[in-house]
Amino acid sequence: MTLFSCLLVLCLLFFWFWKSTRPKGFPPGPWRLPLFGNLLQLNMRDPLKGLDQFAKKYGPIFSLYMGSKPVIITHGFRSAKEVFVTKGTEFAGRSDFYIMDMITKKKGIVAQPYGEVWKEQRRFSLMLFRNFGVGKNLMEERILEESAYLIQAFTKNGSEPFDPYEFTDGAVTNILSTIIFGKRFEYNSGFLKYLLDLIHQNIRLPAGPWALLFNAVPLVRRLPLPHQKIITNTHKMFALVEKEIEEHKATVTPGDPRDFTDAYLEEIQKPERKGSSFEEEQLQVLLFDLLIAGAETTSGTLQWALLYLVAFPEIQEKCWKEIDTVLGNKARVKCEDRIRLPYTNAVIHEIQRISSIVPLGVTRKSINDVHLFGYKIPKDTMVLVNIHSAHRDESQWKFPNEFNPSNFLNEEGDFVKPEAFMPFSAGPRMCLGEILARMELFLFFTSIVRNFHLSWPDKSQAPDFTPHFAVTQSPSRFKVLMKCRQPSEQM
């Protein structure tokens, strides 16, 4: 090797080490590799364990690199609260995530940058949700009607062990569909199965290693690698949404909106909305957001609920006895009954805590230079809040690492919700669908427990609680045996 070549290599190495040094005042973290950053240092099948190890070494605020891009990671409740609530506005931005930005064009609700357009779209969407029953008796009735279909499907299949996944998945999606499209589908509907398959793939693939590589390393973006399936699936999803919009445009009755889509299309036509953010592309992405985020999270939580019910039969029976004692022969449970069912309510919340269905939330971005626990966070820095670690914070929970409803009960047995409980995020970018999700979880859960005794069919093998990591965490598919409660037991 010539002297010139040696000097060139030394210069490149010096340049790399200089570039690898974190800016003064920036949160600490491990050394990164050229091109890949710290991506190869995380086990993408279970990155949460790796993040826990980094937190032990570097503290509750540390940094990693996705390729050349720095990312701030929080650990524990205090740092999560600081980002979500205390400095919620400063961290209310949405980080640049190339593959999602290419798909959504930063429209809708989830990927929309923080600002007046996002506020306007969120306010209007919340108003439409309320107008079409969310938080009211009308939505309660819809969920209870869907619960009856779900109970009917479980009863029909309950003579032997079966996989409840498609039924719970379909039930949750039907609630969303009635709000945004005014339609309900049978659980064996080919359209519903096709839609749900696209939703699940679009949740799983963006958190996979190929998608992360796609975002971190621009050189691979044109290669025919597996990340291209995300784009293909998204085009299929948008085609379904666009078809629904066209059908609504052809059948809408002015002044009498049937659903969310009708009402939004009417808003677009108002003269004062001309040139505003209210346009069809925004509606397409908004409906895409609602379907992806709303269906997967609640359905996944119900799957965890069924798994925990069969794994802890004593807790299942205690829920049933409380419902039986409090409600007696009352025909239907109502959301207002939550206050009289503290143990059952605690079990539902404990399932949400222990499963942490969206473990890392949705990425945030600092919209200005900001200080966080003494560190300097420059404007436009990506931030990931580790909600999973907040839900396991030993300083906040009585039983942080075990499934125990006592985490939500005081000494008198009354329901209490600790501040560290944040499955729907918190602060200004809190989940739009929290009220709906809470209604669904309570009404579906209590309807199932009232009507069935659930048991694990394979006594030789214990239930598997290993989560499948993606944007959401879901359990492995499983079968359950549901035995209808006798008339003397049923509600």
GULO-396941 format. One record per residue (C-alpha): residue number from 0; residue in three letters; y, z, x. Coordinates in Angstrom, 2 decimals, m for minus. Layout:
% GULO-396941
> NUM, ALA, Y, Z, X
...
% end
This chain:
% GULO-396941
> 0, MET, 0.00, 0.00, 0.00
> 1, THR, 3.40, m0.97, 1.38
> 2, LEU, 6.19, 1.51, 1.97
> 3, PHE, 8.13, m0.10, m0.86
> 4, SER, 5.18, 0.34, m3.27
> 5, CYS, 4.82, 4.00, m2.29
> 6, LEU, 8.51, 4.61, m2.85
> 7, LEU, 8.36, 2.84, m6.22
> 8, VAL, 5.43, 4.99, m7.36
> 9, LEU, 7.19, 8.16, m6.19
> 10, CYS, 10.36, 7.12, m8.02
> 11, LEU, 8.42, 6.45, m11.22
> 12, LEU, 6.66, 9.81, m10.94
> 13, PHE, 9.97, 11.58, m10.32
> 14, PHE, 11.52, 9.76, m13.27
> 15, TRP, 8.62, 10.74, m15.52
> 16, PHE, 8.71, 14.42, m14.51
> 17, TRP, 12.49, 14.42, m15.00
> 18, LYS, 12.12, 12.85, m18.49
> 19, SER, 9.31, 15.27, m19.34
> 20, THR, 11.53, 18.28, m18.78
> 21, ARG, 12.77, 19.68, m22.05
> 22, PRO, 16.54, 19.85, m22.57
> 23, LYS, 18.23, 23.14, m21.76
> 24, GLY, 17.90, 25.57, m24.65
> 25, PHE, 15.15, 23.54, m26.35
> 26, PRO, 12.02, 25.39, m27.60
> 27, PRO, 9.22, 25.59, m25.01
> 28, GLY, 5.91, 23.77, m25.19
> 29, PRO, 3.14, 22.18, m23.14
> 30, TRP, 3.53, 19.33, m20.67
> 31, ARG, 3.19, 15.92, m22.24
> 32, LEU, 1.43, 12.75, m21.19
> 33, PRO, 3.14, 9.40, m20.70
> 34, LEU, 3.18, 7.25, m23.84
> 35, PHE, 1.08, 9.66, m25.96
> 36, GLY, 3.04, 12.88, m25.57
> 37, ASN, 0.89, 15.82, m26.77
> 38, LEU, m1.14, 13.86, m29.33
> 39, LEU, m4.32, 13.96, m27.24
> 40, GLN, m4.06, 17.74, m26.84
> 41, LEU, m4.64, 18.32, m30.56
> 42, ASN, m7.95, 18.06, m32.38
> 43, MET, m6.87, 15.92, m35.33
> 44, ARG, m9.86, 17.07, m37.36
> 45, ASP, m8.43, 20.59, m37.28
> 46, PRO, m4.99, 20.63, m35.64
> 47, LEU, m4.07, 23.99, m37.19
> 48, LYS, m6.22, 25.90, m34.70
> 49, GLY, m4.49, 24.12, m31.84
> 50, LEU, m1.08, 24.97, m33.28
> 51, ASP, m2.14, 28.62, m33.55
> 52, GLN, m3.05, 28.60, m29.84
> 53, PHE, 0.27, 27.05, m28.86
> 54, ALA, 2.09, 29.69, m30.94
> 55, LYS, 0.27, 32.49, m29.09
> 56, LYS, 1.47, 31.05, m25.80
> 57, TYR, 4.99, 29.86, m26.67
> 58, GLY, 6.03, 31.98, m29.67
> 59, PRO, 7.00, 31.33, m33.32
> 60, ILE, 9.17, 28.33, m32.41
> 61, PHE, 7.76, 25.75, m29.98
> 62, SER, 7.88, 22.01, m29.39
> 63, LEU, 5.41, 19.17, m29.00
> 64, TYR, 5.89, 15.46, m28.46
> 65, MET, 4.54, 12.68, m30.67
> 66, GLY, 4.72, 9.92, m28.13
> 67, SER, 8.25, 10.23, m26.78
> 68, LYS, 9.55, 11.96, m29.90
> 69, PRO, 10.07, 15.77, m29.82
> 70, VAL, 8.86, 17.82, m32.78
> 71, ILE, 9.71, 21.47, m33.47
> 72, ILE, 6.83, 23.53, m34.91
> 73, THR, 7.29, 26.87, m36.66
> 74, HIS, 4.66, 29.60, m36.83
> 75, GLY, 4.57, 32.55, m39.21
> 76, PHE, 6.72, 33.54, m42.17
> 77, ARG, 10.03, 34.46, m40.52
> 78, SER, 10.50, 31.08, m38.86
> 79, ALA, 9.35, 29.26, m42.03
> 80, LYS, 11.92, 31.15, m44.09
> 81, GLU, 14.62, 30.39, m41.54
> 82, VAL, 14.00, 26.63, m41.84
> 83, PHE, 13.29, 26.48, m45.58
> 84, VAL, 15.81, 28.98, m46.94
> 85, THR, 18.26, 30.64, m44.54
> 86, LYS, 19.17, 27.32, m42.90
> 87, GLY, 17.67, 25.18, m45.62
> 88, THR, 20.58, 22.77, m45.82
> 89, GLU, 20.76, 22.29, m42.04
> 90, PHE, 17.05, 21.36, m42.06
> 91, ALA, 17.03, 19.44, m45.35
> 92, GLY, 16.83, 16.01, m43.72
> 93, ARG, 13.74, 13.82, m43.70
> 94, SER, 12.53, 12.80, m40.27
> 95, ASP, 11.99, 9.18, m39.30
> 96, PHE, 8.29, 8.47, m39.76
> 97, TYR, 7.95, 4.78, m39.09
> 98, ILE, 4.95, 3.90, m41.25
> 99, MET, 6.21, 5.86, m44.29
> 100, ASP, 9.77, 4.58, m43.88
> 101, MET, 8.42, 1.03, m43.81
> 102, ILE, 6.52, 1.69, m47.05
> 103, THR, 9.16, 3.64, m49.00
> 104, LYS, 12.34, 2.20, m47.44
> 105, LYS, 13.53, 5.84, m47.57
> 106, LYS, 13.81, 5.75, m51.36
> 107, GLY, 12.22, 7.87, m54.07
> 108, ILE, 12.32, 11.65, m53.69
> 109, VAL, 9.96, 12.62, m50.85
> 110, ALA, 11.29, 10.34, m48.08
> 111, GLN, 14.86, 10.05, m49.36
> 112, PRO, 17.41, 11.35, m46.83
> 113, TYR, 19.30, 14.48, m47.82
> 114, GLY, 22.62, 13.60, m49.43
> 115, GLU, 24.28, 12.66, m52.70
> 116, VAL, 21.75, 9.94, m53.60
> 117, TRP, 18.84, 12.37, m53.16
> 118, LYS, 20.63, 15.06, m55.17
> 119, GLU, 21.40, 12.58, m57.95
> 120, GLN, 17.81, 11.32, m58.12
> 121, ARG, 16.36, 14.82, m58.03
> 122, ARG, 18.68, 16.11, m60.78
> 123, PHE, 17.89, 13.16, m63.00
> 124, SER, 14.13, 13.44, m62.40
> 125, LEU, 14.16, 17.16, m63.21
> 126, MET, 16.10, 16.42, m66.40
> 127, LEU, 13.53, 13.80, m67.45
> 128, PHE, 10.67, 16.19, m66.68
> 129, ARG, 12.28, 18.77, m68.98
> 130, ASN, 12.99, 16.14, m71.64
> 131, PHE, 9.33, 15.17, m71.69
> 132, GLY, 8.10, 18.73, m71.99
> 133, VAL, 7.67, 20.25, m68.54
> 134, GLY, 8.14, 24.00, m68.83
> 135, LYS, 8.05, 23.82, m72.63
> 136, ASN, 5.49, 24.22, m75.42
> 137, LEU, 5.09, 20.44, m75.66
> 138, MET, 3.71, 20.21, m72.12
> 139, GLU, 1.60, 23.29, m72.68
> 140, GLU, m0.02, 21.55, m75.65
> 141, ARG, m0.66, 18.41, m73.60
> 142, ILE, m2.35, 20.38, m70.83
> 143, LEU, m4.46, 22.31, m73.34
> 144, GLU, m5.50, 19.05, m74.99
> 145, GLU, m6.53, 17.68, m71.60
> 146, SER, m8.33, 20.97, m70.92
> 147, ALA, m10.40, 20.36, m74.06
> 148, TYR, m11.41, 16.93, m72.72
> 149, LEU, m12.28, 18.52, m69.39
> 150, ILE, m14.40, 21.26, m71.03
> 151, GLN, m16.14, 18.58, m73.07
> 152, ALA, m16.97, 16.58, m69.92
> 153, PHE, m18.24, 19.69, m68.13
> 154, THR, m20.40, 20.64, m71.14
> 155, LYS, m21.90, 17.15, m71.28
> 156, ASN, m22.86, 17.30, m67.59
> 157, GLY, m23.71, 20.98, m67.41
> 158, SER, m27.47, 20.76, m67.94
> 159, GLU, m27.92, 20.37, m64.18
> 160, PRO, m25.75, 20.73, m61.05
> 161, PHE, m22.98, 18.14, m60.86
> 162, ASP, m19.90, 17.26, m58.80
> 163, PRO, m16.78, 18.28, m60.80
> 164, TYR, m14.37, 16.38, m58.54
> 165, GLU, m13.85, 13.22, m60.58
> 166, PHE, m13.29, 15.20, m63.78
> 167, THR, m10.67, 17.60, m62.39
> 168, ASP, m9.07, 14.71, m60.55
> 169, GLY, m8.86, 12.67, m63.73
> 170, ALA, m7.55, 15.57, m65.81
> 171, VAL, m4.64, 16.30, m63.46
> 172, THR, m3.75, 12.62, m63.10
> 173, ASN, m3.79, 12.20, m66.88
> 174, ILE, m1.09, 14.87, m67.25
> 175, LEU, 1.14, 12.99, m64.83
> 176, SER, 0.32, 9.66, m66.46
> 177, THR, 1.34, 10.89, m69.91
> 178, ILE, 4.70, 11.98, m68.52
> 179, ILE, 5.56, 8.90, m66.48
> 180, PHE, 3.64, 6.13, m68.31
> 181, GLY, 2.87, 7.62, m71.73
> 182, LYS, m0.83, 6.90, m71.20
> 183, ARG, m4.08, 8.87, m70.96
> 184, PHE, m7.30, 7.44, m69.48
> 185, GLU, m10.95, 8.26, m70.06
> 186, TYR, m12.54, 9.87, m67.00
> 187, ASN, m14.87, 6.88, m66.55
> 188, SER, m12.00, 4.38, m66.75
> 189, GLY, m12.23, 1.75, m64.02
> 190, PHE, m8.44, 1.67, m63.76
> 191, LEU, m8.25, 5.45, m63.30
> 192, LYS, m10.95, 5.42, m60.61
> 193, TYR, m9.20, 2.59, m58.77
> 194, LEU, m5.85, 4.40, m58.95
> 195, LEU, m7.32, 7.69, m57.72
> 196, ASP, m9.13, 5.98, m54.84
> 197, LEU, m5.83, 4.51, m53.66
> 198, ILE, m4.07, 7.88, m54.03
> 199, HIS, m6.70, 9.71, m51.97
> 200, GLN, m6.69, 7.11, m49.22
> 201, ASN, m2.89, 7.15, m49.07
> 202, ILE, m3.01, 10.93, m48.62
> 203, ARG, m5.74, 10.89, m45.97
> 204, LEU, m4.80, 7.95, m43.76
> 205, PRO, m1.16, 8.83, m42.84
> 206, ALA, m2.31, 12.09, m41.21
> 207, GLY, m5.10, 10.40, m39.26
> 208, PRO, m5.04, 9.64, m35.53
> 209, TRP, m4.41, 5.91, m35.98
> 210, ALA, m1.36, 6.50, m38.14
> 211, LEU, 0.04, 9.04, m35.69
> 212, LEU, m0.56, 6.59, m32.85
> 213, PHE, 1.16, 3.90, m34.91
> 214, ASN, 4.23, 6.09, m35.31
> 215, ALA, 4.30, 7.35, m31.74
> 216, VAL, 3.56, 4.18, m29.77
> 217, PRO, 5.51, 1.07, m30.85
> 218, LEU, 3.29, m1.18, m28.71
> 219, VAL, 0.31, m0.79, m31.09
> 220, ARG, 2.17, m1.56, m34.33
> 221, ARG, 1.26, m5.23, m34.43
> 222, LEU, m2.38, m4.72, m33.48
> 223, PRO, m5.08, m5.05, m36.21
> 224, LEU, m6.04, m1.37, m36.02
> 225, PRO, m7.15, 0.89, m38.92
> 226, HIS, m3.56, 2.00, m39.66
> 227, GLN, m3.00, m1.40, m41.29
> 228, LYS, m5.11, m0.20, m44.23
> 229, ILE, m2.32, 2.22, m45.17
> 230, ILE, 0.03, m0.72, m45.66
> 231, THR, m2.58, m2.71, m47.61
> 232, ASN, m3.34, 0.23, m49.91
> 233, THR, 0.33, 0.89, m50.49
> 234, HIS, 0.92, m2.70, m51.55
> 235, LYS, m1.93, m2.33, m54.07
> 236, MET, m0.43, 0.94, m55.34
> 237, PHE, 3.02, m0.59, m55.76
> 238, ALA, 1.45, m3.54, m57.60
> 239, LEU, m0.01, m1.12, m60.17
> 240, VAL, 3.33, 0.66, m60.56
> 241, GLU, 5.23, m2.62, m60.86
> 242, LYS, 2.83, m3.81, m63.58
> 243, GLU, 3.49, m0.62, m65.58
> 244, ILE, 7.24, m1.09, m65.19
> 245, GLU, 7.03, m4.68, m66.43
> 246, GLU, 4.97, m3.60, m69.45
> 247, HIS, 7.55, m0.94, m70.26
> 248, LYS, 10.42, m3.40, m69.97
> 249, ALA, 8.67, m5.69, m72.46
> 250, THR, 7.93, m2.96, m75.03
> 251, VAL, 10.72, m0.38, m74.71
> 252, THR, 12.74, 0.48, m77.81
> 253, PRO, 16.39, 1.06, m76.80
> 254, GLY, 17.47, 4.60, m77.58
> 255, ASP, 13.90, 5.84, m78.06
> 256, PRO, 12.28, 6.35, m74.62
> 257, ARG, 8.57, 7.11, m74.78
> 258, ASP, 8.22, 8.46, m71.24
> 259, PHE, 9.80, 8.88, m67.81
> 260, THR, 9.66, 5.16, m67.02
> 261, ASP, 11.37, 4.14, m70.28
> 262, ALA, 14.14, 6.69, m69.77
> 263, TYR, 14.76, 5.60, m66.18
> 264, LEU, 14.86, 1.91, m67.14
> 265, GLU, 17.44, 2.75, m69.82
> 266, GLU, 19.52, 4.57, m67.23
> 267, ILE, 19.49, 1.51, m64.97
> 268, GLN, 21.01, m0.57, m67.80
> 269, LYS, 24.00, 1.72, m68.32
> 270, PRO, 27.26, 0.03, m67.17
> 271, GLU, 28.30, 3.09, m65.17
> 272, ARG, 25.07, 2.85, m63.11
> 273, LYS, 25.80, m0.68, m61.87
> 274, GLY, 25.81, m0.67, m58.07
> 275, SER, 24.43, 2.91, m57.94
> 276, SER, 21.11, 4.19, m56.59
> 277, PHE, 19.55, 3.63, m60.03
> 278, GLU, 17.59, 0.40, m59.62
> 279, GLU, 13.99, m0.79, m60.02
> 280, GLU, 12.94, m0.44, m56.39
> 281, GLN, 14.06, 3.18, m56.46
> 282, LEU, 12.02, 3.68, m59.66
> 283, GLN, 8.94, 2.13, m58.05
> 284, VAL, 9.06, 4.48, m55.07
> 285, LEU, 9.85, 7.46, m57.30
> 286, LEU, 6.77, 6.80, m59.47
> 287, PHE, 4.73, 6.29, m56.30
> 288, ASP, 5.92, 9.70, m55.03
> 289, LEU, 5.12, 11.47, m58.29
> 290, LEU, 1.60, 10.05, m58.46
> 291, ILE, 0.73, 10.68, m54.80
> 292, ALA, 2.22, 14.16, m54.50
> 293, GLY, 1.52, 15.46, m57.99
> 294, ALA, m2.08, 14.37, m58.45
> 295, GLU, m3.54, 15.21, m55.06
> 296, THR, m2.11, 18.71, m54.63
> 297, THR, m3.02, 20.18, m58.03
> 298, SER, m6.40, 18.46, m58.16
> 299, GLY, m7.23, 19.70, m54.67
> 300, THR, m6.24, 23.26, m55.59
> 301, LEU, m8.54, 23.15, m58.64
> 302, GLN, m11.39, 22.04, m56.37
> 303, TRP, m10.76, 25.04, m54.12
> 304, ALA, m10.62, 27.24, m57.23
> 305, LEU, m14.07, 26.16, m58.39
> 306, LEU, m15.47, 26.66, m54.89
> 307, TYR, m14.11, 30.20, m54.64
> 308, LEU, m15.31, 31.06, m58.14
> 309, VAL, m18.91, 30.18, m57.28
> 310, ALA, m18.70, 31.84, m53.86
> 311, PHE, m17.33, 35.10, m55.31
> 312, PRO, m19.16, 35.63, m58.62
> 313, GLU, m17.87, 39.21, m58.93
> 314, ILE, m14.28, 37.93, m58.89
> 315, GLN, m15.18, 35.24, m61.43
> 316, GLU, m16.64, 37.84, m63.77
> 317, LYS, m13.66, 40.13, m63.37
> 318, CYS, m11.37, 37.26, m64.39
> 319, TRP, m13.50, 36.53, m67.44
> 320, LYS, m13.61, 40.17, m68.51
> 321, GLU, m9.84, 40.47, m68.23
> 322, ILE, m9.35, 37.33, m70.33
> 323, ASP, m11.93, 38.55, m72.86
> 324, THR, m10.36, 42.01, m73.14
> 325, VAL, m6.75, 40.84, m73.36
> 326, LEU, m7.07, 37.69, m75.48
> 327, GLY, m10.10, 38.48, m77.62
> 328, ASN, m10.70, 35.74, m80.22
> 329, LYS, m7.35, 34.07, m79.66
> 330, ALA, m7.97, 30.34, m79.99
> 331, ARG, m5.95, 29.21, m76.98
> 332, VAL, m4.52, 30.80, m73.89
> 333, LYS, m0.80, 30.19, m73.36
> 334, CYS, 1.40, 30.29, m70.29
> 335, GLU, 3.14, 33.37, m71.66
> 336, ASP, m0.22, 35.19, m71.36
> 337, ARG, 0.12, 35.19, m67.55
> 338, ILE, 1.99, 38.49, m67.61
> 339, ARG, m0.91, 40.12, m69.50
> 340, LEU, m3.51, 38.72, m67.09
> 341, PRO, m2.38, 40.12, m63.72
> 342, TYR, m5.78, 39.92, m62.02
> 343, THR, m6.47, 36.34, m63.12
> 344, ASN, m2.95, 35.37, m62.07
> 345, ALA, m3.52, 37.04, m58.70
> 346, VAL, m6.76, 35.10, m58.18
> 347, ILE, m5.02, 31.77, m58.85
> 348, HIS, m2.24, 32.62, m56.38
> 349, GLU, m4.76, 33.83, m53.78
> 350, ILE, m6.58, 30.49, m54.03
> 351, GLN, m3.28, 28.72, m53.35
> 352, ARG, m2.52, 31.02, m50.42
> 353, ILE, m5.89, 30.87, m48.70
> 354, SER, m6.31, 27.09, m49.13
> 355, SER, m2.70, 26.15, m48.20
> 356, ILE, m3.16, 22.77, m49.83
> 357, VAL, m0.21, 21.20, m47.93
> 358, PRO, m0.57, 23.13, m44.64
> 359, LEU, 2.35, 21.59, m42.73
> 360, GLY, 4.55, 20.72, m45.71
> 361, VAL, 6.61, 17.54, m45.50
> 362, THR, 8.42, 16.89, m42.24
> 363, ARG, 12.04, 18.04, m42.04
> 364, LYS, 14.93, 16.93, m39.85
> 365, SER, 18.01, 18.76, m38.63
> 366, ILE, 21.06, 17.04, m40.14
> 367, ASN, 23.41, 18.65, m37.56
> 368, ASP, 23.10, 20.45, m34.23
> 369, VAL, 21.78, 23.89, m35.17
> 370, HIS, 20.54, 27.08, m33.52
> 371, LEU, 17.10, 28.40, m34.49
> 372, PHE, 16.04, 31.80, m33.18
> 373, GLY, 18.25, 31.29, m30.13
> 374, TYR, 17.11, 27.74, m29.38
> 375, LYS, 19.35, 24.69, m29.55
> 376, ILE, 18.02, 22.09, m31.98
> 377, PRO, 19.87, 18.77, m31.69
> 378, LYS, 20.78, 16.71, m34.73
> 379, ASP, 17.98, 14.45, m36.05
> 380, THR, 15.14, 16.51, m34.52
> 381, MET, 11.88, 16.47, m36.47
> 382, VAL, 10.66, 19.89, m37.70
> 383, LEU, 7.22, 20.81, m39.04
> 384, VAL, 6.92, 24.11, m40.90
> 385, ASN, 3.44, 25.59, m40.59
> 386, ILE, 3.00, 26.94, m44.12
> 387, HIS, m0.64, 27.73, m43.35
> 388, SER, 0.44, 30.20, m40.66
> 389, ALA, 2.97, 31.81, m43.03
> 390, HIS, 0.14, 32.31, m45.53
> 391, ARG, m1.92, 34.05, m42.82
> 392, ASP, 0.91, 36.08, m41.28
> 393, GLU, m0.49, 39.53, m40.52
> 394, SER, 2.92, 41.14, m40.96
> 395, GLN, 3.17, 39.88, m44.56
> 396, TRP, m0.28, 40.16, m46.13
> 397, LYS, m2.68, 43.05, m46.70
> 398, PHE, m5.70, 40.81, m46.10
> 399, PRO, m4.28, 37.77, m44.27
> 400, ASN, m7.55, 36.12, m43.21
> 401, GLU, m9.83, 36.78, m46.14
> 402, PHE, m9.97, 35.76, m49.78
> 403, ASN, m8.79, 38.85, m51.63
> 404, PRO, m6.73, 38.89, m54.87
> 405, SER, m5.33, 42.28, m53.79
> 406, ASN, m2.81, 40.33, m51.74
> 407, PHE, m1.00, 39.78, m55.04
> 408, LEU, m1.57, 43.17, m56.69
> 409, ASN, 0.21, 46.47, m56.20
> 410, GLU, m1.43, 49.89, m56.35
> 411, GLU, m1.06, 49.96, m60.14
> 412, GLY, m2.83, 46.62, m60.50
> 413, ASP, 0.34, 44.74, m61.45
> 414, PHE, 0.90, 41.20, m60.21
> 415, VAL, 3.39, 40.86, m57.33
> 416, LYS, 4.32, 37.70, m55.43
> 417, PRO, 5.19, 38.31, m51.76
> 418, GLU, 8.08, 36.34, m50.30
> 419, ALA, 5.72, 34.73, m47.80
> 420, PHE, 3.97, 32.80, m50.59
> 421, MET, 5.34, 29.25, m50.36
> 422, PRO, 2.78, 26.61, m51.38
> 423, PHE, 5.57, 24.56, m52.97
> 424, SER, 7.87, 24.94, m49.96
> 425, ALA, 11.19, 26.73, m50.60
> 426, GLY, 14.92, 26.20, m50.47
> 427, PRO, 16.84, 23.03, m51.36
> 428, ARG, 13.87, 20.66, m50.88
> 429, MET, 11.41, 22.74, m52.86
> 430, CYS, 8.69, 20.74, m54.65
> 431, LEU, 9.96, 18.92, m57.74
> 432, GLY, 6.71, 19.51, m59.62
> 433, GLU, 6.29, 23.27, m59.08
> 434, ILE, 6.69, 24.25, m62.74
> 435, LEU, 4.24, 21.59, m63.91
> 436, ALA, 1.68, 22.48, m61.22
> 437, ARG, 1.84, 26.19, m62.07
> 438, MET, 1.27, 25.42, m65.77
> 439, GLU, m1.67, 23.14, m65.00
> 440, LEU, m3.37, 25.56, m62.62
> 441, PHE, m3.13, 28.50, m65.02
> 442, LEU, m4.21, 26.65, m68.16
> 443, PHE, m7.02, 24.63, m66.56
> 444, PHE, m8.33, 27.65, m64.62
> 445, THR, m8.39, 30.03, m67.58
> 446, SER, m9.93, 27.38, m69.87
> 447, ILE, m12.79, 26.84, m67.41
> 448, VAL, m13.46, 30.55, m66.87
> 449, ARG, m13.40, 31.26, m70.63
> 450, ASN, m16.00, 28.61, m71.37
> 451, PHE, m18.38, 28.61, m68.41
> 452, HIS, m20.25, 30.80, m66.02
> 453, LEU, m20.14, 28.94, m62.70
> 454, SER, m22.83, 29.36, m60.05
> 455, TRP, m23.85, 27.84, m56.72
> 456, PRO, m27.00, 25.77, m57.27
> 457, ASP, m28.37, 25.83, m53.72
> 458, LYS, m29.19, 29.43, m52.86
> 459, SER, m30.49, 28.42, m49.42
> 460, GLN, m27.08, 27.17, m48.28
> 461, ALA, m23.75, 28.96, m48.54
> 462, PRO, m20.60, 27.17, m49.81
> 463, ASP, m18.71, 25.32, m47.10
> 464, PHE, m15.04, 26.32, m46.81
> 465, THR, m14.26, 24.01, m43.88
> 466, PRO, m11.22, 21.99, m44.98
> 467, HIS, m10.74, 18.28, m44.47
> 468, PHE, m7.33, 18.03, m42.86
> 469, ALA, m4.87, 15.37, m44.05
> 470, VAL, m1.44, 15.58, m45.66
> 471, THR, m3.36, 17.90, m47.98
> 472, GLN, m6.38, 20.08, m47.20
> 473, SER, m9.38, 19.55, m49.45
> 474, PRO, m12.91, 20.97, m49.42
> 475, SER, m16.03, 18.88, m48.94
> 476, ARG, m17.51, 17.49, m52.13
> 477, PHE, m19.91, 19.94, m53.73
> 478, LYS, m22.06, 20.42, m56.82
> 479, VAL, m21.79, 23.34, m59.19
> 480, LEU, m23.91, 24.63, m62.06
> 481, MET, m21.88, 25.38, m65.20
> 482, LYS, m23.59, 27.35, m67.91
> 483, CYS, m21.78, 27.52, m71.24
> 484, ARG, m21.02, 31.07, m72.24
> 485, GLN, m22.77, 32.20, m75.42
> 486, PRO, m20.75, 32.27, m78.67
> 487, SER, m20.38, 36.04, m78.34
> 488, GLU, m18.85, 35.46, m74.92
> 489, GLN, m16.73, 32.37, m75.59
> 490, MET, m13.14, 32.46, m76.61
% end
